[in-house]
Amino acid sequence: MNVVFLPEVRTYMRNLVTTLYEKGYFGFQDSSRKYVIELHNDIITYLPIHPSKPAPKYFEKYGKDLKYAVFKKSKHTQWYVFFKIYKVKGEIIYQIRYISNNHLIAQYL
């Protein structure tokens, strides 16, 4: 089993550290960085065993037949991870194609 992030998702995660800090969600950039690292690690560790659902049609712009899983990080914030599953030479690959949170995309779910 392997979890891989598309380059644009990796870029989003790197930029998320600065965004969360600049918007005042965290008082220190180190706290923001720790939060994003924990999110990343949660995805890698738990995505294969996390419940998932078929993604609504709205998200087909990120790929056909996507699934999504929800990662709750606080009382107010859930992260939605959209992915495809591939089997390559007997290994299952989870390809992360898009990530966002309930504050931005809840109306589409």
N, C-alpha and C positions, 0 to 999 in steps of 0.2 A: 504494500500500500504506500502511495506517495501523494502528497498534497503539493501542487504547484500553483503559483500565482502568475497570471499574465503580467507582462511588463507594466502595462498601464495601471494595474491594481497595486503593484509594488510601488509605483510612483505615487499613487493616491495615499497609500499608507505612510510613506515618508513625509508627504505634505501635510497629512493629518496631524502630525505632531505639532507643527507650527500653527496650523489653523486652530486647533483646540486651545493652544496657549494664547494666541492673539485675540481670540474671541472671549477670553476670560473664563473658560471652563476649568482651567488649571492655573494656579498662581505661579508655578515654576515650570520651565520647559522640561526639566528632568521628570516631573510628575506626569506631564503630557506624554513624554517618551515612554515612560514605564507603562502607562495605560495602553498605548498602541502596541508595545511589545507583548503585553499580556493578551490583548485581543488576537494578535498574530499567533501566539503560542496556543491559545485556546482553539483557534481554527485548525491548526496543524494537528493538535492532539485529539480533539473531539469530533471533528467533522465526520469522519468515517462511522462513528457510532451515534451521532446526533440524529434525531428525527428530522426528516426533510419532507418537503412538499413540492409538487410541480409548480414552477413559476408561472404567474399570470402572463397573458399574451403581451402586455405592455413591455415586458423585459426581454422580448425576443430580439430587440436591437443588440443585445449582448450575446446572443446565440440561440439557436433553436433547441427545444426540449430541455431547457434548463430546470434544475431543481434549486430550492433554496432552503437554508437552515437559519434559525434565529438564535443569536447569542445575546443573552441578557447581561448587560454590564452594570446596570444600576436600576433603581426603582423607575427611572424615567427614560432610560435609553436601551434600546435593543438594536443590535446590528444584524443586518440581513446579508447573508453570504450566498451569492448565486454561483452555481457551478455546474459542470458537466462531468460525467463519469466515463472514463475510457478504460478499456482493457488492452494492454500492450504486452505481448509476450508473457501472458499469464499474470501480469501485475496490474492491480487496479490503480488508476490515476484519477485523482480528484483535481480538476482544473478550475481554479477560482477565476471567474470572468468579471465579477462586479461585486462591490461591497458598498452598502449605504446603511443609514440608520432610520428609525421610525420617524424622526423629526423631518426627514426629507422625502420619504417615499411611502409612508403609511397609507396614503390615499389611493395608491395603486395596487395594494395587496388585498 
